[in-house]
């Protein structure tokens, strides 16, 4: 049986309004599912957006963690559009590098508190929007990968690239530019593909395999994470929002999203194209205006993992 990465925080009942009891109940359900190997945690300047001390004391001892920096990156871009490790603006680039150094520091603290290595991988991103360059990203990767990560791996999580005439959600570098940056830097950094974010870029669910094959062909594909996307307005927001929609609603996915483009067939096609991976998983949200018990939210994620099992 595979052990999956589960990006559960967007569907946590404590994601928007902090409740240690609900978060602990949610963590317990996930930790008791033998298919779950790692939880994806959002780095927001700290290891937990609301209570890092609580996380240090309550993170399940049988699970590992994957860290995503995207919430912090987007927050910084809202303040400074030149921010990012691919930025041609040196101040924006160096500020972003300094923040990645802070990520490493908080990981080391997490490991010390836990008395073990918890974090296996950090997902970084090729910000800023539209103006980033492959050469600046390569320069940053050389520096970041030279630090002592104590066995923690690094991967660029590809987000939707800037496409002329198309409203971006992220608008970062193209996958081709990211691959070139990694190769030219000589750094030990891989690529993560998020199914939904590739759909948002292509506006076509059938084309995600192009990204998978490109990353795999470069020997850089390390992970594949399934989130959904939608071409129309729905419970999660406007068309093509990057909101981690679940699978398309069906008898197998009663807590799915009716407008989601993510189907079991497309997921199986993507997994076949990817082949064996070190990291495979899901990242799915719960609409903010829809009530849902802890058990229902877990059942949504469990049904998604059933697809990965099949």
N, C-alpha and C positions, 0 to 999 in steps of 0.2 A: 504494500500500500504506500502511495506517495504521501509525503508530508507537505502540505500546501502553505503558501503565504496568504494570509487573510488580512486584507485592508478593511478592518471592521469599524474603524473610528467614525466614518461618515454615517454609519447606521446605528451607532451607539445611542441609547436613550439618554446618555449623559453628555453627548457631544456639544449641545448648545446651552444646556442648563446643568451645571455640575451637580452630580449626585454620586457620592462614593459608593453608596449601597447598590445603586443600579449598575454602576460600572463594574463593581465586584461580581455581581450576579452574571453580567454579560461575559466577563472574563472567565468565570467558572464554567459556563456552558461551552465556551470555545476550548478551554484547556482540557475539558473532559472528552472532547471529540478527538479521537486518535489520528484523524486525518490532518489536523492543524499542527504545523510545525513551527510557524512564526507568525507573529502579529506585526503588521505594518504600523509604525507609530509616526505621527506628524511632528516634525521638529519646528517649533514656533519661536525659537530663541531659548527654549528649554526643552527637556525631554517629554514634558507633558504640558499641554496648553493651560491647564488650570491648577494642577497640584502634583508637582514632580516628587515631593516627599512621599505622597500616597503611592505613586507609581513605583518608586524604589521599594517600598514596603510590600506592595501587593501584586507585582508582576508575576504571573504564573511561573513557577520554577521549572516546569517541564517544557516551556516554550522558549524560542529565541525571538529576536526582533529584527525587523528591517526598518530602517529609518528613511523617511522621505522628507526632503527639505522644501518641497514645493509650496506649502502654506506660507512659510517664512519668505521665500523668494517673491511670491506674488504680493505680499504685504510691503516688501521693500520697493518693488516696482511701482506701487501706488504712490510712493513718496519720491522716488527718483527713477525716471525712465531709462537712465544710463546704467542702472545697477545690473550686475551679472558677471559670471566668470567668462563670458564670451564678449564682454563689452569692449569697444574700441576706446572708451573713455577710461583712462588709467585709474582715476579715483573710484569710479564705479566698479571697475574690475577688482582692484585691490581691496575695496571694502567687502566685496562678495567673497574673496579668498579668505579674508580675516574671519568672516562668519563661518566658513567651512572649517577653519581652525577651531572655532568655538564648538562646532558640532563634535569634532574629535575630542575636545576636552570634556564635554558632557557625556560622551560615550564612555570615556575612561572612568568618570565618576560613577556612572551607572554600573559598570563592571565591578568597581571597588565596593559599592554598596551591596551588590548581589553576591559577591564572592565567587563570581564565575564570569565567563565571557557570554554575554547575552546577545549582543548585536553582531549579526553576520555580514550585513551589507548596508551601505548608504547609497541612496539614489540622489544624484545631483542633476542639475538642469542647465541647459544652454541659453539662459537669459543673457541679454534683454530682448525685448520684442523688436523685430524688424532690423535693428542696426547691428546685431551681433556678427562676429566674423569667426571663421574656422581657425584662422591663425592665432587669434587672441585666446580662443578656447584651448588650443593646443598648448600655448604658453602657460595657461593656468593649470592645465592637467599635469604638466611636467612638475610644477611646484607642489601641487596638492598630493600627487602620488609619491613624492619624495619623502613625505612625512612617515613616521612610524605609526601605522594603523593597527599594529599588533594583531594581524590576521583578519581584520575587517576588510571586506572587499568593497570596491567602488564601481558604480555603474551609472551611465547617463540614462535617465528615463526619458525616452523621446516623447515630447509633447507636440501638439500641432504646430507645424512650421508656418511662417508667414507666407500667405498666398495672395498675390495681387488681386484685388477685386473681391476678396472674401474677408468677412469680419473674423478676426482671430480670437480664440480663447486665450492662447498663450502667445503664438506668433514667434516662436524661437527659431533656432537653426533647423535646416532640413536634416533628415537622417543621413544623407550623403555627406553633408558638411560635418556632422558629428563623427561619423566613421573616419573621415579624413583627418580630423583633429586628433582622434585617438591614435591612429596609425602614425601620423607624423610626429606625435609627442613621444612615441615609444613607451607610453605608460600602460600599466596593468589595470585598465579600465574597460568594462564591458558595456553592453547595451541592453536596456530593458525596453520591451515593447508593451505598451498599454493599449489593448484592443480598441477601447472607446476613443482614446486620444488620436489614434491613427484614423479611425472613421471620421472624426471631426475634421481632420486635415483633408482627407480625400473626398468627404461628402459622399462616400460610397463604401458600404460594408463589405463588398466583394473584393476590395483592393487592399485590405489589411495584409493579406499574404505577401504583397509586394514588399512591405516593410520587413516582415519576418524573414523572407528569403534574402533580402539585401543584408540584413544583420547577420544572418546565419552564413551567408556566402563569404562574409569578411571574417568569419571565425570569432565574432564579437558578441553574438547573441547569448546572453546569460539568463534572461528571464522573460516570461510572458504572463501578463496580468490581465484578467478579464474584467472590464467595466463596460457598461452599455452606453449608447448615445441615441439621440432621437432627432429626426428631421423636422419635427413639429412641436408646437407648444404642448406642455403637459404638466403633470404634478410637480416635476422637478424644475420647470422654468421654460425659458425661451428655446427655440430650435438650436441644436448643436451646442447646448450648454455642456460644460465639462463638470458634470455633477454625479458621475459614477452610478449611472442607472443600472438597475438589476437586469436579469434576463427578461425577455418578453413574457408577459403574463400568459399562463397556460395552466392546464390541470397539474402539471409537474411543478409549476412556479406560481402558486396562488398569491404570493406577495410580490410578484413581478410588476413590471410597468408595461401597460398596453401598447405604448408607442415605441418601446425599446427595439432597436435594430438587432440586438444581440440574441441569437437563437442557438439552440443546441447544435444544429447542423453547422452553423458558421464557426462555433467554438471548436467542434471536432475537426473541421477543416484546418483551422489555425494551428491546433495542437499537432496534427499530422505534418503540417509544413515545418513546424518548429523542431520536431523530433525530441530527443532527450534533453532536458534542461535541468540546471541546478536549482532554479527557482521557477515555480509555476503556481499561479494562485488567482485570487479574485479580490476585487475592491468595489464594494457596492454600498450605496447610500440608501437612506430612508427619507421620503419627502417630509419636509418640516411641518406641513399642514395636515399630516395624516397621523393619528395616534397609532401606537403599536406597542405591544408588550415586549418585554425582553425576550420571551420565548418566541414570539412571532418574528422578531428581527433575527434571532438565531436561525429559525427555520428557513428564512429567506437565504441566508448564507449556506446553510446545510444543503438546500436544494441545488444551489450553484455548485457546491463541491461534488454533488452526485454526478453532475455533468462531467467534471474532470475525471471522476472515477470510471465513467462509462467508455 
